[in-house]
Amino acid sequence: MENVIQPLLAVLPYDLNEEGLLGALVGVGIIAAIAFIAHWLARLLILNVLEAILSRQHTRRDDLLVERHVFRRLVHIIPALVIYSLATPLLPQYGGLAQFIVVASQLYMIVMIALFVDALLNVLLEVYRGFEISRHFPIKSFVQVFKLLLYFLATIALISVVLGESPLQLLAGLGAMTAILMLIFKDPILGFVAGLQLSSNRMVSIGDWIEMPQHGVDGDVLEIALTTVKVRNFDNTITTVPTQALINDAFKNWAGMQRSGGRRIKRAVSIDVSSIRFCDEEMLERFSRIQYISEYIQQKKQELARENNARQVDLSQLANGRRLTNIGTFRAYVEAYLHDHPQINQQLTFLVRQLAPTETGVPIEVYVFSKEKRWALYEGIQSDIFDHILAVIPAFDLRLFQYPSNLDPRIALPETTKGLL
């Protein structure tokens, strides 16, 4: 660099070796002018040409390099390098000023290199998000850890330049501050460990529907970062929870349902116990005209007749022998109705069962899986099924249990007539 500068110094009208304010100003001015020209040439010959070439590639990676101004940050290093190289030769009599300029240029280069690597990491993260594997193995937490390490090392380098000490000596001195550093970076460290566990165990991925009532979370995962997980709830609010919370607290991940063959329908209707009875001939005749269970009624009548005859049961008493009940027949109807439903997955668990009686009646529970997994359509299918079930209950001489309201005739009538109902 000095061989290049000596011819320039020979044509200057002022001797830079002479001490004085004017000499310092002239030297600083020459340094600034050369640095400006170097920056202008770098932008003209390197940056514009390079960005023009990348813009013609029509790939997401090259577009991101241009959009994020990655190489613009790199170009800023060139004038700083020029200033660093020229400060001592052009200011030989101003050691203090030259040293200040050298240190300032070194600090600037360290900052710009750190910003360049930061922008490059952002581009890497955006490119990675374009691959399908990014949903199952997000790397944002790892990128953030690398950025923390990057800026930590940049800070050490800045301090070492200002103090004139070796970075290795500063790092050795930090050993005594390990406990303090662990306290300061406690959340990032815990978040990093939690992110490793989430990724390695495939506990949650981008786009998964998770539910954490204790944190008010019920929606899709948008982002898994170093210290937080961002979730868009179904009411379009955004909730952020600590990454560590997904390890320490229980949460429900609906991704398995979304990838399976159906979404579960589990709901019960409560039948009034006082409406349950044995079926008489008139009821059986009426039920046999119901399309879904006509064959079932005929088969059960023949089966029960053979068994009762074989055992010589006295059928004059209702308590003797085996008989059909209206609630059992209703359960058979619901099962046949769901077997015929086009939106019910017949390959998954299929169950219509009677639960233990409670103070609200006898629950008949439907436990099946809908083929449709999208929320709105799934809710429509579930509602249609139970609309039909609720409407058909009276056809089996059953009553749905509900607490009395002011429209109940037992409440509207005088006290003396309530017992007659």
C-alpha positions in Angstrom: 0.0 0.0 0.0 2.9 2.4 0.8 4.3 1.9 -2.7 1.0 3.0 -4.2 0.8 6.1 -1.9 4.4 7.4 -2.4 3.8 8.8 -5.9 0.6 10.5 -4.6 2.5 12.2 -1.8 5.2 13.5 -4.2 2.7 15.6 -6.1 1.0 17.2 -3.1 1.7 20.9 -2.5 2.0 20.4 1.2 4.5 18.2 3.1 2.6 15.9 5.4 5.7 15.3 7.4 5.4 18.7 8.9 3.5 19.0 12.2 0.5 21.2 12.4 -3.3 21.3 12.2 -3.2 21.9 8.4 -1.1 18.8 7.8 -3.5 16.7 9.9 -6.5 18.1 8.0 -5.0 17.5 4.6 -4.0 14.0 5.6 -7.5 13.2 6.9 -9.1 14.8 3.8 -6.9 12.7 1.4 -7.8 9.5 3.4 -11.5 10.4 3.2 -11.4 11.2 -0.5 -9.6 7.9 -1.4 -12.0 6.0 0.8 -15.0 7.7 -0.9 -13.6 6.8 -4.4 -13.0 3.2 -3.3 -16.5 2.9 -2.0 -17.9 4.4 -5.2 -15.9 2.1 -7.4 -16.9 -0.9 -5.3 -20.6 -0.1 -5.7 -20.3 0.6 -9.4 -18.0 -2.3 -10.4 -18.9 -5.0 -7.9 -22.2 -4.4 -6.2 -24.3 -3.2 -9.2 -22.9 -5.9 -11.5 -23.3 -8.6 -8.9 -26.8 -7.7 -8.1 -27.7 -7.4 -11.8 -26.4 -11.0 -12.4 -28.3 -12.3 -9.3 -31.5 -10.6 -10.4 -31.5 -12.5 -13.7 -31.2 -15.9 -12.0 -34.9 -16.1 -11.1 -34.3 -18.2 -8.0 -35.6 -17.5 -4.5 -32.1 -17.7 -3.1 -30.6 -15.1 -5.4 -33.6 -12.8 -5.0 -33.2 -12.9 -1.2 -29.5 -12.0 -1.5 -30.6 -8.9 -3.4 -33.6 -8.0 -1.3 -31.8 -8.4 2.0 -28.8 -6.2 0.8 -26.3 -8.8 1.8 -23.5 -7.6 -0.5 -24.2 -3.9 0.3 -23.0 -4.6 3.8 -19.9 -6.3 2.5 -19.0 -3.4 0.2 -18.8 -1.1 3.2 -15.8 -3.1 4.4 -13.7 -1.8 1.4 -13.5 1.9 2.3 -12.9 0.9 6.0 -10.0 -1.3 4.7 -8.6 1.6 2.7 -8.8 3.9 5.7 -7.1 1.3 7.9 -4.3 1.0 5.3 -3.7 4.7 4.7 -4.0 6.2 8.2 -0.4 5.5 9.2 1.4 6.3 5.9 -0.5 9.6 5.4 -0.3 10.7 9.0 3.3 9.8 10.0 3.7 12.8 12.4 0.3 12.3 14.0 0.6 9.0 15.8 -2.3 9.6 18.1 -4.6 10.7 15.3 -3.5 7.8 13.1 -4.0 5.3 15.8 -7.5 6.7 16.5 -8.4 6.3 12.8 -6.9 2.8 12.6 -8.9 1.7 15.7 -12.1 3.3 14.4 -11.7 1.6 11.0 -11.1 -1.8 12.7 -14.3 -1.3 14.8 -16.3 -0.4 11.7 -15.0 -3.5 9.8 -15.9 -5.8 12.7 -19.4 -4.4 12.9 -20.0 -4.6 9.1 -18.7 -8.2 9.0 -21.0 -9.1 11.8 -24.0 -7.5 10.0 -23.0 -9.2 6.7 -23.0 -12.7 8.4 -26.3 -11.8 10.1 -27.9 -11.0 6.8 -26.5 -14.1 5.3 -28.0 -16.2 8.1 -31.4 -14.5 7.5 -31.2 -15.5 3.8 -30.2 -19.1 4.8 -33.2 -19.3 7.1 -35.6 -18.0 4.4 -34.3 -20.4 1.9 -34.6 -23.3 4.3 -38.2 -22.4 5.1 -39.0 -23.1 1.4 -38.3 -26.8 2.0 -40.9 -29.2 3.4 -38.5 -30.4 6.1 -38.6 -27.0 7.7 -42.1 -27.7 9.0 -40.9 -30.7 11.0 -37.4 -29.5 11.8 -37.3 -25.7 12.3 -33.9 -24.2 12.6 -34.7 -20.7 13.7 -33.6 -21.4 17.3 -30.3 -22.7 16.0 -29.8 -19.6 13.8 -30.6 -17.4 16.8 -28.0 -19.3 18.9 -25.5 -18.8 16.1 -26.3 -15.1 16.0 -25.9 -14.8 19.8 -22.5 -16.4 19.4 -21.6 -14.2 16.5 -22.4 -10.9 18.3 -20.7 -12.2 21.4 -17.5 -12.8 19.5 -17.9 -9.5 17.7 -18.3 -7.7 21.1 -15.1 -9.5 22.3 -13.3 -8.4 19.2 -14.5 -4.8 19.6 -13.4 -4.6 23.2 -10.0 -6.2 22.4 -9.4 -3.6 19.7 -10.3 -0.7 22.0 -8.1 -2.1 24.8 -5.4 -3.3 22.6 -5.5 -6.7 24.1 -5.7 -10.2 22.5 -9.2 -11.6 22.2 -7.9 -14.9 23.7 -6.9 -13.1 26.9 -10.3 -11.5 27.2 -12.0 -14.9 26.7 -9.7 -16.5 29.3 -10.7 -13.7 31.7 -14.4 -14.4 31.1 -14.0 -17.8 32.7 -14.4 -16.2 36.1 -17.7 -14.7 34.9 -19.2 -18.0 33.8 -21.8 -17.9 36.6 -22.9 -14.4 35.7 -23.1 -15.3 32.0 -25.2 -18.3 32.8 -27.6 -16.1 34.8 -27.8 -13.5 32.0 -28.3 -16.1 29.2 -30.5 -18.4 31.3 -33.6 -18.1 29.1 -31.7 -18.5 25.8 -29.9 -21.5 27.1 -33.2 -23.1 28.4 -34.9 -22.2 25.1 -32.1 -23.7 23.1 -32.2 -27.0 25.0 -36.0 -27.1 24.7 -35.8 -26.4 21.0 -33.4 -29.4 20.6 -35.9 -31.6 22.5 -38.8 -30.4 20.5 -37.0 -31.0 17.2 -35.3 -34.3 18.0 -38.5 -35.8 19.5 -40.8 -34.3 16.7 -43.1 -33.0 19.4 -44.3 -30.0 17.5 -43.8 -28.5 14.0 -44.6 -25.4 12.1 -48.3 -25.5 11.1 -49.3 -27.9 13.9 -52.6 -27.2 15.7 -51.7 -27.2 19.4 -53.9 -26.6 22.5 -52.6 -25.3 25.9 -55.6 -24.0 28.0 -53.3 -23.0 30.8 -51.6 -20.5 28.4 -54.7 -19.5 26.4 -53.3 -21.3 23.3 -55.6 -22.9 20.8 -54.4 -22.6 17.2 -51.6 -23.1 14.6 -47.9 -22.8 15.3 -46.4 -20.0 13.3 -42.9 -19.9 14.6 -40.6 -21.8 16.9 -37.8 -19.4 18.0 -35.1 -19.6 20.6 -37.0 -18.5 23.6 -40.7 -18.3 22.4 -43.2 -20.2 20.3 -45.6 -18.1 18.4 -49.2 -19.4 17.9 -52.1 -17.9 15.8 -55.3 -18.8 17.7 -58.5 -19.5 15.9 -59.8 -16.0 16.9 -56.9 -14.6 15.0 -55.0 -13.4 18.1 -51.3 -14.2 18.5 -50.0 -15.9 21.6 -46.4 -16.4 22.4 -45.4 -19.0 25.0 -41.9 -19.8 26.3 -40.3 -22.7 24.4 -39.5 -24.3 27.7 -43.3 -24.4 28.5 -43.8 -27.0 25.8 -41.4 -29.2 27.6 -42.5 -28.6 31.2 -46.3 -28.3 30.7 -48.7 -30.6 29.0 -50.1 -29.6 25.6 -52.3 -31.3 23.0 -51.0 -31.6 19.4 -53.8 -32.2 16.9 -51.3 -33.0 14.1 -51.9 -36.7 14.4 -55.6 -36.2 13.8 -54.9 -34.1 10.8 -52.7 -36.7 9.3 -55.0 -39.6 10.2 -58.1 -40.8 8.3 -60.6 -38.9 10.4 -61.5 -36.5 13.2 -63.2 -37.9 16.3 -66.9 -37.2 17.1 -67.5 -37.9 20.7 -70.8 -36.7 22.1 -73.7 -38.1 24.2 -77.4 -37.5 24.5 -79.1 -38.1 27.9 -82.3 -40.1 27.9 -85.0 -39.5 30.6 -85.0 -42.7 32.6 -88.8 -42.6 33.1 -89.3 -43.0 29.4 -87.4 -46.3 29.1 -89.6 -49.4 28.8 -90.0 -52.8 27.2 -91.3 -52.9 23.6 -94.8 -54.3 23.2 -96.1 -55.7 19.9 -97.5 -52.4 18.8 -94.1 -50.7 19.3 -92.3 -53.5 17.5 -94.7 -53.3 14.6 -94.1 -49.6 14.4 -90.3 -49.9 14.7 -90.2 -52.6 12.0 -91.4 -50.0 9.5 -88.2 -47.9 10.1 -85.9 -48.6 7.2 -82.6 -48.7 9.1 -83.7 -51.3 11.7 -86.5 -53.3 10.0 -84.1 -56.2 9.4 -82.7 -55.9 12.9 -86.2 -56.0 14.5 -87.1 -59.2 12.6 -83.8 -60.9 13.5 -84.1 -60.0 17.2 -87.7 -61.2 17.4 -86.8 -64.6 16.0 -83.7 -64.8 18.2 -85.6 -63.9 21.4 -88.5 -66.2 20.5 -86.2 -69.2 20.0 -84.4 -68.5 23.3 -87.6 -67.9 25.3 -89.2 -71.0 23.9 -86.2 -73.1 24.6 -86.2 -72.0 28.2 -90.1 -72.3 28.5 -90.4 -68.7 29.8 -93.7 -67.4 31.0 -94.1 -64.3 28.9 -97.3 -63.2 30.7 -95.0 -61.2 33.0 -92.8 -58.5 31.5 -89.9 -59.3 33.9 -89.7 -62.8 32.5 -87.4 -63.8 29.6 -85.5 -61.5 27.2 -87.3 -58.6 25.5 -86.4 -55.7 23.4 -86.4 -52.2 25.0 -87.0 -48.9 23.3 -83.6 -47.6 24.4 -81.8 -50.6 23.0 -83.7 -50.4 19.7 -82.9 -46.7 19.6 -79.2 -47.5 20.1 -79.3 -50.0 17.2 -81.0 -47.4 15.0 -78.2 -44.8 15.7 -75.6 -47.4 14.9 -77.3 -48.4 11.6 -77.8 -44.7 10.7 -74.1 -43.9 11.3 -73.0 -47.1 9.3 -74.9 -45.7 6.4 -73.6 -42.1 6.7 -71.2 -41.3 3.8 -69.1 -38.9 6.0 -68.3 -41.5 8.7 -65.0 -43.4 8.4 -66.0 -47.0 8.9 -62.3 -48.2 9.2 -61.6 -46.3 12.5 -63.1 -46.8 15.9 -66.9 -47.0 15.6 -68.9 -47.2 18.9 -72.4 -46.3 20.0 -72.7 -47.2 23.7 -74.7 -46.6 26.8 -72.9 -45.0 29.7 -73.6 -45.3 33.4 -76.9 -43.5 34.5 -76.4 -40.1 36.1 -78.7 -37.6 37.7 -79.3 -36.2 34.2 -80.5 -39.6 32.8 -79.0 -42.4 30.8 -76.3 -41.1 28.3 -76.1 -42.7 24.9 -72.7 -41.8 23.5 -71.6 -41.7 19.9 -67.9 -42.3 19.4 -67.0 -42.3 15.7 -64.7 -40.5 13.2 -65.6 -38.1 10.5 -63.8 -38.3 7.2 -63.8 -34.6 7.0 -61.1 -33.0 9.2 -61.4 -29.3 8.4 -63.0 -27.6 11.4 -66.0 -25.8 9.8 -67.0 -28.8 7.7 -66.4 -31.2 10.5 -68.7 -29.2 12.8 -71.4 -29.1 10.1 -71.3 -32.9 9.8 -71.4 -33.4 13.6 -74.3 -31.0 13.9 -76.3 -32.7 11.2 -75.9 -36.1 12.8 -77.1 -34.9 16.2 -79.9 -32.8 14.7 -81.2 -36.1 13.3 -80.6 -38.1 16.5 -82.4 -35.5 18.7 -85.3 -35.3 16.3 -85.8 -39.1 16.0 -85.8 -39.8 19.8 -89.6 -39.3 20.2 -90.1 -41.9 17.5 -88.9 -44.5 20.0 -91.2 -43.3 22.8 -88.2 -41.8 24.5 -87.7 -38.4 26.0 -84.5 -36.3 26.1 -83.6 -35.2 29.6 -83.5 -31.6 30.4 -84.0 -29.5 33.5 -87.6 -28.1 33.9 -88.1 -24.6 32.6 -91.0 -22.1 33.1 -92.6 -23.6 30.0 -92.8 -27.1 31.7 -96.5 -27.8 32.4 -95.6 -29.3 35.8 -94.4 -25.8 36.8 -97.2 -23.9 35.1 -100.0 -25.8 36.7 -101.1 -25.3 40.4 -99.3 -27.3 43.1 -102.3 -29.7 43.7 -102.3 -30.9 40.1 -98.5 -31.4 39.6 -98.6 -34.9 41.1 -101.1 -36.0 38.5 -98.7 -35.4 35.6 
